[in-house]
Amino acid sequence: MCELSAEDVELEYVSAAGVRERGSLGRLWSVPFESVRPERRFPAFRGQGNWCGWYWSATCGGHVGYESWLERDHLMLLDFDPLVAGMASQPFRLSWAGSGGKRVRHTPDFFVRRADGTGLVVDVRPDERIGPDDAAKFTVTAAACRSVGWDFVRVGAPEAVLTANVRWLAGYRHPRVHRPEVAARLVEVFADGGGLLAGAQRVGDQVAVLPVLFHLLWRRVLAVDLEAGLLSANTRVQLAVVREGGGHAVASTAAASG
């Protein structure tokens, strides 16, 4: 069952007001799923094999849940992606008639709203953890998404160096880190590019300046090559160049991967 109608798929979700809703995907696809509550809870118990938690998203201005550290890393990368305008975890449960008429159910990990208004559904699962049943669910989910104009992508482990660098910058993502006068001076200093630490020291006390510098890198006002190596004192920093369709994370690669 690879191609199907949106009317063949049932969707169930919990609204922002806490009301559980149900209907066909064809009827409900226009709901702003980036703003709904998680369709299921994030349990915590002794001996738990996965790590659940809540990530504060600078994009959303609030917390978004995750069910594993791998999901957290992808959530962080989505938060860093300039193409992403909003996201929600466990946004809805899809169900459809499988072989023999048995109902098959699947809850994707994330719904992403891009800045251009388009939708993206994300499942996080490493290649080695995908069995035949999982593969079948992802195939049908991808087809269901296509039927309403959404993109779908299944992602595994992200690139290690990129993830480590973005994780460091994420520690400075909150707007409270921003100091306008320091930021303006950093933009001047790095107008022609330069080493990270040397440029920060030209602005002032590095203890006070570096957090603002990392915040500007998070916001992509300044830029470095995040995949060339781990951030260091000698990393070259320059003014960011805005490119059409830019961005490192899932939202900017889904069309090619989905």
C-alpha positions in Angstrom: 0.0 0.0 0.0 2.3 2.7 -1.3 -0.1 5.2 -2.9 -3.3 6.0 -1.1 -5.8 8.7 -0.7 -5.8 11.1 2.2 -9.3 9.9 3.0 -7.9 6.4 3.6 -5.8 7.6 6.5 -7.2 8.5 9.9 -5.5 11.2 12.0 -5.9 11.7 15.7 -4.3 14.6 17.6 -4.6 16.7 20.8 -5.3 20.4 20.1 -3.5 23.2 21.8 -6.6 23.5 24.1 -6.2 19.9 25.1 -9.1 18.5 23.1 -8.6 15.2 21.3 -9.7 15.4 17.7 -10.1 12.7 15.1 -10.8 12.6 11.4 -9.4 11.8 8.0 -6.1 13.2 7.0 -7.8 14.7 4.0 -10.1 16.8 6.3 -7.5 17.7 9.0 -4.3 18.3 7.1 -4.6 22.1 7.3 -4.6 22.1 11.2 -1.5 24.0 12.4 0.2 20.9 13.8 3.3 22.9 14.8 1.1 24.2 17.7 -0.6 21.0 18.9 0.1 19.1 22.1 2.0 15.8 22.0 -0.3 13.0 21.0 1.2 10.8 23.8 3.1 11.4 27.0 6.8 11.1 27.5 7.1 8.5 30.3 10.0 8.2 32.8 10.6 5.1 34.9 13.3 3.1 36.5 15.3 1.0 34.1 14.1 3.0 31.1 16.2 2.3 28.0 15.6 5.7 26.3 15.9 9.2 27.6 12.9 11.4 27.4 12.9 15.1 28.1 11.9 18.6 27.0 14.1 20.9 24.9 13.6 24.7 25.0 13.3 25.8 21.4 14.4 29.3 20.4 12.3 29.0 17.3 9.1 28.1 19.2 9.8 30.2 22.3 8.8 27.1 24.4 9.5 23.5 25.2 9.3 20.6 22.7 9.5 17.0 23.9 11.8 14.2 22.7 11.9 10.5 23.4 15.6 9.8 22.9 18.9 11.7 22.8 18.9 11.1 19.0 15.6 12.9 18.8 16.9 15.7 20.9 19.9 16.1 18.5 17.6 16.4 15.5 15.3 18.7 17.4 18.3 20.9 18.2 19.3 20.9 14.5 15.8 21.8 13.5 15.8 24.7 16.0 19.1 25.9 14.3 17.7 25.6 10.8 16.6 29.1 9.4 14.0 27.4 7.2 12.1 26.2 10.3 9.3 28.4 11.7 7.7 26.0 14.1 7.7 22.3 15.3 5.9 19.9 17.5 6.8 16.5 18.8 4.5 13.4 18.6 2.1 15.7 16.7 -0.5 13.1 15.7 -1.3 9.4 15.2 -2.0 8.1 11.8 -3.8 4.8 11.2 -4.8 2.9 8.1 -6.1 -0.5 7.0 -3.3 -3.0 6.7 -3.2 -6.5 5.2 -6.2 -8.5 6.3 -8.0 -5.4 7.3 -6.0 -5.0 10.5 -5.6 -1.4 11.6 -1.9 -0.2 11.5 -1.0 2.8 13.6 2.0 5.1 13.6 2.9 8.3 15.5 5.6 10.3 13.7 8.3 12.0 15.8 8.0 15.6 14.6 5.9 17.9 12.5 7.8 20.9 11.1 6.4 24.1 9.7 8.8 25.8 7.3 9.1 29.5 6.9 7.4 29.3 3.5 4.4 27.6 5.0 5.0 24.1 3.8 4.9 21.1 6.1 7.4 18.4 6.9 6.9 15.2 8.9 10.0 13.6 10.5 10.7 10.2 11.8 13.9 9.5 13.7 15.2 6.0 13.5 18.8 4.7 12.7 19.1 2.3 9.8 20.1 -0.6 12.0 16.9 -0.3 14.0 14.4 -0.5 11.1 12.7 -3.8 10.8 10.2 -4.9 8.0 7.2 -3.6 9.9 8.9 -0.2 10.5 9.9 0.1 6.9 6.3 -0.5 5.8 5.0 2.1 8.2 7.5 4.7 6.9 6.6 3.9 3.3 2.9 4.4 4.0 3.5 7.5 6.1 5.6 9.0 3.2 2.7 8.3 0.8 0.2 9.8 3.2 2.3 12.9 3.5 2.6 13.2 -0.3 -1.2 13.0 -0.7 -1.6 16.3 1.2 1.5 18.1 -0.1 3.8 17.5 2.9 7.4 16.3 2.7 8.5 13.3 4.8 12.0 12.2 5.9 13.3 9.5 8.0 16.6 10.4 9.6 19.3 8.5 11.5 22.4 9.6 13.3 23.4 13.1 12.2 27.0 14.1 11.3 29.1 14.1 14.5 31.1 17.2 14.1 28.2 19.4 12.9 26.1 18.1 15.8 28.8 18.7 18.4 29.2 22.3 17.2 25.5 23.1 17.1 25.1 21.5 20.5 27.7 24.0 21.8 26.1 26.9 20.1 22.7 25.8 21.5 23.9 26.6 24.9 23.8 30.3 23.9 20.5 30.2 22.0 18.4 32.1 24.5 17.7 35.8 23.7 18.9 36.8 27.1 22.5 36.2 26.0 22.2 39.0 23.4 23.9 42.3 24.2 23.2 44.8 21.3 26.3 47.0 21.8 28.7 44.0 22.0 26.9 42.3 19.0 27.3 45.5 16.9 31.0 45.6 17.6 31.4 41.9 16.8 29.8 42.4 13.4 32.3 45.2 12.7 35.3 43.2 13.8 34.3 40.2 11.7 33.3 42.1 8.6 36.5 40.9 6.9 36.7 37.6 8.7 39.1 36.5 11.4 40.0 34.1 14.1 37.3 33.4 16.7 39.2 34.2 19.9 41.3 37.0 18.5 38.2 38.8 17.2 36.4 38.4 20.5 39.4 39.9 22.4 39.4 42.9 20.1 35.9 43.7 21.3 36.6 43.3 25.0 36.9 40.8 27.9 36.5 37.4 26.3 34.4 36.1 29.2 31.7 38.7 28.4 32.1 38.8 24.7 32.3 35.1 23.8 28.7 34.3 24.8 27.4 37.0 22.5 29.6 35.8 19.7 28.2 32.2 20.1 24.7 33.7 20.2 25.3 35.5 16.9 26.7 32.2 15.4 23.5 30.5 16.6 21.4 33.2 15.0 23.5 33.0 11.8 24.4 36.7 12.0 28.0 35.4 12.0 29.1 32.2 10.3 31.7 29.5 10.6 32.2 26.2 8.8 30.5 23.9 11.3 31.5 20.7 9.5 35.2 21.4 9.0 36.1 20.7 12.6 35.2 21.4 16.2 35.0 25.1 17.2 38.3 26.4 18.5 40.2 29.6 19.2 41.4 29.7 15.6 38.1 28.9 13.8 37.6 31.5 11.1 34.5 33.6 11.7 32.9 35.9 9.1 29.6 37.6 8.4 26.9 35.2 7.3 25.8 35.1 3.7 22.0 34.5 3.3 21.4 32.0 0.5 18.2 30.8 -0.9 17.4 27.3 0.5 20.2 27.4 3.0 20.4 25.6 6.3 22.1 22.6 7.6 19.3 20.6 9.2 16.5 18.3 8.2 14.1 20.9 6.9 16.5 21.9 4.1 17.4 18.4 3.0 14.0 16.7 3.2 12.9 17.3 -0.3 15.9 15.4 -1.6 15.7 12.6 1.0 11.9 12.1 1.4 
